[in-house]
Amino acid sequence: MLVASNVFMTFAWYGHFKLQEMKISTGWPLILIILLSWGIAFFEYCLSIPANRIGSRLNGGPFTLVQLKVIQEVISLAVFTVIITFLFKGESFHWNHFAAFACLILAVFFVFVHD
């Protein structure tokens, strides 16, 4: 559910750039772009909120809120990377981006290390 929600989130946040690149939304007022993004984000919320409730220890799940947040951020970055790689050919990744990704993976490791 978190992966699917992040697909919607990525399109809500960055999809309007692809529409602009394709000359679909050229000339649209900003408010229309915002409303389109909110419409897409609605589906992101329909998936992410239940996923977080199911996964949270507060509701019998296996993860703390901090763990859920770190997991969500790594999933978000992974989904973003895949979508940007396939949809935005002008964007490229450099060594420092991969170093940042490695740091996030280390963040996941550290958030699951128990005292």
SULVEN-V490349 format. One record per backbone hydrogen bond with DSSP energy under -1.0 kcal/mol. CO is the residue of the C=O (numbers start at 1). NH is the residue of the N-H. E is the energy in kcal/mol with one decimal. If there is no record, write none. Layout:
co={CO CO}
nh={NH NH}
e={E E}
This chain:
co={1 2 3 4 5 6 7 8 9 10 11 14 15 16 17 18 19 19 20 25 29 30 31 32 33 34 35 36 37 38 40 41 42 44 45 47 48 49 50 51 52 55 56 56 57 63 64 65 66 67 68 69 70 71 72 73 74 75 76 77 78 79 80 81 82 83 84 88 94 95 96 97 98 99 100 101 102 103 104 105 106 107 108}
nh={5 6 7 8 9 10 11 12 13 14 15 17 19 20 21 22 24 25 23 28 33 34 35 36 37 38 39 40 41 42 44 45 46 48 49 51 52 53 54 55 56 63 59 61 60 57 68 69 70 71 72 73 74 75 76 77 78 79 80 81 82 83 84 85 86 87 88 91 98 99 100 101 102 103 104 105 106 107 108 109 110 111 112}
e={-2.6 -1.9 -1.5 -1.9 -2.4 -2.5 -2.1 -2.6 -2.6 -2.8 -1.5 -1.3 -2.1 -2.1 -2.6 -2.2 -2.8 -1.1 -1.5 -2.5 -1.6 -2.6 -2.4 -2.4 -2.5 -2.7 -2.2 -2.0 -2.8 -1.7 -1.1 -2.5 -1.9 -3.1 -1.8 -1.9 -2.6 -2.3 -2.8 -2.3 -1.4 -2.6 -1.6 -3.2 -1.5 -2.8 -2.5 -2.2 -2.3 -2.7 -2.7 -2.3 -2.1 -2.6 -2.7 -2.3 -2.5 -2.9 -2.6 -2.6 -2.2 -2.6 -2.9 -2.2 -1.8 -2.8 -2.0 -1.4 -1.6 -2.2 -2.0 -2.3 -2.3 -1.9 -1.9 -2.2 -2.3 -2.0 -2.0 -2.0 -2.9 -2.4 -1.1}
